[in-house]
Amino acid sequence: MRKNLKLILAFLLVFTLFQPMSEASAATKKVTVSSSSAKVYSGPGTKYRVLGKVYKGKTLTVYSITKNNYYKISYKSKKAYISKKYVKIATVKSYKKYSGRWFTSATSKPGVGLDLKFTSNNKAKINLYGIWWSMPDGSNARESDTDKYTITFDKNGVGKVKFTEGYALNKGIATVKLSGNNVYLTVVYPSSYPENEFMGSYIYAGKHKLVKRKF
């Protein structure tokens, strides 16, 4: 029994010595390639097979880092490694200043608008709505709106979301652009959607320039 135990311990020692460079687990993060190009390897070092190249500006997802500073990444759906010196932590532009209610007019109805509630730098919960009423006091007011959807904005401040509005149940596509002191909303109801034969929504199709709502 003692002899078997010694054999097992010896095997484990040899097995450990010949393992690849150990990796420290890390929270998944994004990095971008900072050099003009960088080689990607099958293992954590230049002695491993070259799988290909990535180029400046390419965004990579990092899963772990080795003791010799190689990032473990996914490359063409395969496990791969890239030297830490060729990449930098990716920064995501923050659009949180656009949180709030936006409308076609700051002080009056009717019109089209949206609410944005940011949950991260570039991701927000969005609610689209349109308002119409027949009397100045708001009587007979009618409104179309949507359930809250999630929209993600790219580096240019543009996001797109498919939605179903609540008044006539029309299915639409909203493109939102964040720029300067305004939000620009473009609403399209594709005719290919059979539900859109009756266009009764107050979230009007077309391009809308929105400002911060004050009412």
Secondary structure, 3 states (H helix, E strand, C coil): CHHHHHHHHHHHHHHHHCCCCCEEEEEEEEEEECCCEEEEECCCCCCCCEEEEEECCCEEEEEEEECCCEEEEEECCEEEEEEHHHEEECCCCCCHHHCEEEECCCCCCCEEEEEEEECCCCEEEEEEEEEECCCCCCCCCEEEEECCEEEECCCCCEEEEEEEECCCCCEEEEEEEEECCEEEEEEECCCCCHHHHCCCCCCCCEEEEEEECCC
